[in-house]
């Protein structure tokens, strides 16, 4: 069995048809969900790329692997501290799998062999071998600049932006980092970049711009993003056709997940912590899609409601392949849950993000942490070098958009979730 793990960067689950979106943004992925297993409530453990990506690949929570900022990443990539550890990708390699992907050498300590950005060529070259390929299509990450036909398809009827709005939307179409006045990205300073642009392809080259978005821009931003969602779906469709033409689709497990969600003007910003420098852990940023498809071995059309986490992805893959994990992961296999077997669901999931994500300036120790259950979420704004903490509490059943803060220190759910946060993060 081959594995195609597709991480769509900054995918909004609620902008996908299979998760209830009314517009036809993801017809191919919707079909995979109908024919496979869809997890309705999968939580990321951060709101920028590196921490959850490493958690997806290793089954470790971010508090275990310890890579939250660029300053954490630099010594990790330089020293390769995991070379002797039986982490999932190394376990796969020891079981005869090729372990490759697109731009994966930036995650080399997890066990990748080589960067192979041409997935179609890769599939042709290794059709007779067992492989694990990690794909990272980038359309839904800023900048959003889909084909005009897709923008036209998703724009609200009658919406015509004025000249000032068009200028702001043009910035969203060309800049990877779109941050408001009064903030500054690390990219805009002489701060050393942990992953230099020369290690990237043209879609990952960083650019930045100041833009103070207005409410009138929201329909245009949503249409641009939805257009990119269809570009992502087209990418998935093209590679499924390639697998089918090579006669190996039936022998391939397809996993679709995201590292984090994306803000689309719900709080006045676009993007996520590393792109707007005003990160948050509301559900639009924290909750992500997770879909498993396999021709046989998985139920068809099963929708899973209990909370799961991105740390569960790799343990589930190994379980489906019949391979025992190496060192015990923080995540656990979701295969029993998918098959309707005995399973004790998670009661709480956790996330953390620096306020400016990967673009934090040295000395900026602001963090946002969250504890989420099926019904409640507690968000804590804090600074690692100052004692003050600011909390917000939301009743997710009554207030799914998280706009009515119910926090008081003596609220029962506030006490429970504060204790859970302190236990998980160590105070």
Secondary structure, DSSP 4 states (H G I P E B T S, - for coil): -EEEEEE-TT--GGGSGGGT-SS-S-HHHHHHHHHSEEEEEEE-S-SSHHHHHHHHHHS--HHHH---SHHHHHHHHHH-TTTTS--HHHHHHHTT-EEEESS-GGGGGG---EE---HHHHHHHTTTS-EEEEE---TTSSS----HHHHHHHSPTT----HHHHHHHHHHHH-SEEE-TT---GGGTTPPPSS-GGGS-GGG---EEE----GGGHHHHHHHHHHHHHHHHHHHHHHHHHHHHTT-GGGEEEEEE-S---EESSSS-EE-HHHHS----SHHHHEEEEEEE-SSSS-SSEEE-S-EETTHHHHHHHHHHT---SSPPSS---HHHHTT------S-EEEEEETTGGGPPTT--EEEEEEE-SSEEEEEEEETTEEEEEEEEEETTT-TT-------TT-HHHHHHHHHHHHHHT-
